[in-house]
Amino acid sequence: VQLVESGGGLVQPGGSLRLSCTASTTISATDAMGWYRQAPGKQRELVATLGSFSSGGDKNYIPSVRGRFTISRDNVENTVYLEMNSLNVEDAAVYYCYLHHEGSLYWGRGTQVTVAS
C-alpha cells in the first residue's frame, strides 16, 4: 500500500492550503486515517484523526488546530484531505498522512508546508 501526499507549499500567514493523501488501495469501512506533522527540531505530532466509517468516523484535532483545520475523506477517490485555514508560522512542518488498514499502519512520504510572509 502506498500513500501519496500533495498540496503543500508556501503560504503567507493567515492563508489556506488543502493537503491530499491518496491511497493505492481501496479504503474500507474499518480503515482509520489521519495526519501527523513534524517541524525542524521537534517531535512528530498527531494533528488530526479520522476514525473508521464503521466506528462512526469521529474526527479529532489537537487543540492548536481545532477550528482552523478540517479532516475529511473521499471513499470513492481513496483520499483523505486536510483543509488548513488561518495558517501561522507554528503550522510550518512536513505533514504526513497515515492509513490504518487491515491491521497494518502505512505512511506517506510527507509534504512540506511553509508559512512565511
Buried (B, 14 or more C-beta within 10 A) or exposed (E): EEBBBEBBEEBEBEBEBBBBBBBEBEBEEEBBBBBBBBBEEEEEEEBBBBBBBEEEEEBEBEEEBEEBBBBBBEEEEBBBBBBBBEBEEEBBBBBBBBBBBEEEEBBBEBBEBBBEE
